[in-house]
Amino acid sequence: MVKDFNKATLAGIIVALGIIYGDIGTSPLYVFKAIVGTNEISDLLVIGGISCIIWTLTLQTTVKYVILTLKADNKGEGGIFSLYALVRRHGKWTVVFGMIGGAALLADGIITPPITVTSAVEGLRTLPVLKDLGTITIVKIVVLIISGLFFMQQFGTVSIGKLFGPIMVIWFGMLAVLGIMHIADDLSVLKAFNPYYAVKLLTLYPHGFLLLGAVFLCTTGAEALYSDLGHVGRGNIRVSWIWVKISLILNYLGQGAWLLTQTGQKLNGENPFFLIMPEGFVIFGVLIATIASVIASQALISGSFTLISEAMRLNLWPKLKINYPTEQRGQLFIPGINIMLFVGCVSIVLIFQESSKMEAAYGLSITLCMLMTSCLFAFYLYTRRVKLWWIGLYLAVYLTIEFSFLLANLVKFTHGGYVTVIVGGALFMVMYAWFRSRKIKNRYVEFVRLEDYLPILQELSNDSSIPKYATHLVYMSSADNPKEIEHKIIYSVLNKKPKRADIYWFVHVDVVDEPYMSEYTVQTIIPNEVIRVEFRLGFRVEQRINLMFRMVVEDMVRNKEVNITSRYESLSKNNVVGDFQFIVMEKFLSHDNDLPLHERIIMRIYFMLKKIGLSEERGFGLDSSYVTIEKFPLVVAPVTNLQLKRVADRHRFED
């Protein structure tokens, strides 16, 4: 979390401009082009369109996110999963909102880079010498830029990230200046500040309500303001948003004023964002726009990595390999997600090819994410004992606004919106299957009282007739209650093959709602024989249990709480440390199950996902050279209707 969370500093504001405003900041590249589309330019279309934009940025972005939602920080962290972590103790059903919102946000990640980069590169056609630039050539340039962007992810973005802020300062300055240069073209554009023209457009213009689908594109990056709360702090976001909003509105007003001089004409696929630039500046404008679109894409990719890592800690996603390319906190790289996003982005570019076609598909999934955030935030207010009429007012306003956007965006489904809906649906199914399978498995997990088995463990430890398995035997336990242990662990120690050890360690990991908590407790059940260690780790903390456990043991040795010297006489005399062996229990679905069809499907998806994800020991960050994998059958629903009858042997020999 940043220092001075609620304060704004010049350096913090510049960093905020570089990190969180890429998506919403590049929206002028395509919003007005989408609103006008193939329609004839008219006063009502232009002034009503700008009025819709101004009031969407005010109600949706400023009031909902900057003023209200930013208050719901989880120890300084934001985002839909952080919000879910805040409220999940008060309502288990809130997980559905978290899963839908997270899946929709990830799905949005496959269309944001293509639309922003393509819109920027298409600006080259504004140059007279390049006005006939072919679509295939633009597609090649866009694919090359996106490929380079995803390739660079593995090396980290700290050095490049330092440039993001200053570049975005230039970008927003350019937006403001271009807008100011053209507002005087037709001062009637200033009437757009009156919401009457927004209402008039939506109610009187032919199919005016459906234009909300294009208007919504101006606020698609609002969710990023909340997601990146922990990176830049609430104060920096709120102050920097003032400058960003002014720049955006000035640019939209400039585009609108210029369009009013073209009343009665059509755009014919041209982009008013580039048309308002002086001819000699276009090449520089395209270059800056392209860099800004890359920054927007980078912010979204980094956000996707963070989102998936949080989902893994909250047991909503299979564990995947995470790399940390730099020492900077929060800087991570997930190869599997990087490949998924890269394939998705390139596919979008190849399928749609033109930004105008991408506009027709953009925004549908992110609307769902915003709806889920509204529902979770309303429940958050309820847990904070806010008066019910305030909560009712909040829901009435924002569910009305967001359902209106959703209905308008549903028209996009057949124009390509189905792509992000299918991707979002698939991502949701992964989360749901992973979460639901855990609930199904919990039926099978049987816990026993640890104290009932302590005498047997002591006897086994001192039974010299059994070969020693290890000096220190460490089991990963899922038992929340320190007085209990899984029956399968006791079975592994005593029955499967008796495992004699000098000290039995039971390690439990508890993922808590605080994002960066990193604590542990030690319970010495029998000194130097049975010890339980419990780690309490935040949902943003990497589970490096191998390293953490070693630190715990070293701390206990310093405090003379445990003797880890080998018990073998020859080694003990020379103070040689005994060996440590981890046992990880790996489940497989037994054939002896009689599950309902839908649960059978969920469990099959779960085991398919397990093959793709990390193994149990790698998921816990254990060194495989010290780990033994024990497989045991998962019998969730034992077969009960199997009938077997004994009959007399016909071939029995007579005496």
C-alpha positions, 0 to 999 in steps of 0.5 A: 500500500502507498504511503499517505494513502489519503494524501495527494502528492505531485509524484503520486498524481503523475504515477496515477496518470500513468497507471490507472487512466489508460483505458478511460483516457484513450476513450476519445479515440473511439467514443464519438466515432461510435456515437455518430457511426453511419448516422447523419450529423445533427445538432441533437445527435452531437449535443445530446451525445456530449451531454450523455458523455458528461453526465455518464462521467459525472454519475458513473465515474465521479460519483460512483467510483471516485467518491463512493466506491473508493471508500470501500478499501480493504487495508488500502487495496481495491478491486472487485475481489478485495471488495468481495473479501470485505463482505464474504464473512457476512454473506457466502452468496456474495461469491457469485457477484465476485465470480461474475464481476471478475470473469467479466473484467477478465473478458474485457481484457481481450478487447481493450488492447485491440480497440485502443491500438487499432483506433490509434493506428487507423489515425494514419489514414488522416494523413493525405499520403496514407489515406488509402492505407489498407486494412490488412496493413493496419492489422499487421501493424496492430498485431506487431505492437500487441505481440511486442507488448505481451512479449515484454511482460516476462521482463517486468515493466518497472523501467518502462513504467517510470515513463508512463506518467509523464507520457500520459501527462502529455497525452491529457494535455494534448486532449485538452489543447485540441479540444480548446482549439475547436470549442469556438467553432460552434459555442452552442456545443456548451449546451451539452452541460444541460442534462435535458439534451441527454434525455432528449437524445435518448427519448426523441432521436430514432433508436436514441436509447440504443446510443447508450451502448456507444456512450458507455465506452467513455466510462469502461475504464472506471473499474480500473480506478478502484482496482488500482487503489492500492498502487497509487492511493485514494488521494492521488486518484481523486485529485488526478481525476479532476485533471483527467475529467476536465481534459476528457470533457474539453476534448469531447466538446472540441470534437462536438463543436467541429462536428456541428460545422459538418451538420448534414454530412456523414463521417464515412468511417473517419475519426473526428479525434484525428480530423480536429488535429492540424494536418502537420500535427497528425503524425505526432498525434498518431504516435502519442495516441499509439503510445497511450493505447499501449499504456492502456493495454499494459495497465489492463494486462497487469490488472489481469495478472493481479486479478487472477493471483487474488482469485487463486488465493481466494480459491476461485481459480486453479493455482498457476505458475507466478513469476516475479520479474522485479523486486517491486511489490505487486509486479507479477507475471503469470505465463498461462494468463499472458498466453490466454490474453495474447491469443484472445487479443490477436484473435479479436484483431484478426476477426474484426480487423477494424475499430468500428467493428470492435466498437460494436462488440465492446462494453457488454461484459464490463457492464456486468462487472459494474453491476456486480460491483454495485451489488457488492458495494451496497452489501458492504454499506449494509455491513457498515450499518448505513441507513437502509434508505441510503442503500435503497437510493444508491441501488435505485440510481445505479441499477437503473443506470447500469441496467439501461447500459446493459439493455443498450449493450445487448444489441451488440451481442449479435455484432460481436458482443457474443465473443466477450460473453462466451469468454466471460462465461467460460471464465465464470465456469472455471471459477464456479467449478473450482469453487463448487468442487471444493464444497463437494469435496468438503463432504468427504473430508473427515476430521478427528480429534488430534488428542485421541491419537497423540499416545499412538504417535508417541509410541510410533515415534519411539518404536525402534522396530519400525524403520525411521521414515524421517527425522521431521515429518511435515503434513499440510493440513486443512483443519481450521480447528487446531484440536482436529486433524484430517483422518486421511493424515492419521491413516497415512501415518499409521495405516498406509505404511507406518511413518516413524518420525522424531517430530510430527509437524502439522502445517495449516494455511489460512487465507485471510481477508486482509490483503498483505497479512503475513503472520504465523502461530505455533502450538507445541502440542507435545514438546519436540514430538508434535507441533502445529504451525498455522500461517495467516496469509493475506489473499495477495501474499504468495504462499512460499511455504517452504521458505516460510516454514524454514523461517519459523523453524529457525525462529523456534530454534533461536528461542529454544522451543525445539531441537532439530538435531538429528536423533541418529547417534553418529549425527547427533554427536556432530550436531547435524540437523535432521532431515525434513520430509513434506507429505502432500496428499493428492486426490483422485476421483474414485470410481466408487462414487454415485454423484448427481449428473451436475456434480459429476460434471463439476468434479470432472471439470475440476480434475481437468483444471488440476492437470492444467494448474500447478501440482499441490506441492508447487502451489504451496511453494514447496521444494519438490526434492523434500516432498512425497506425494501420496495419492488417495481416492476421493469418495464424495458420494459412496455408491449405496444402491449396489446389491450383491448376493451370495449363492451356493457354489455349484461346482463344490466337491461333494464329500 
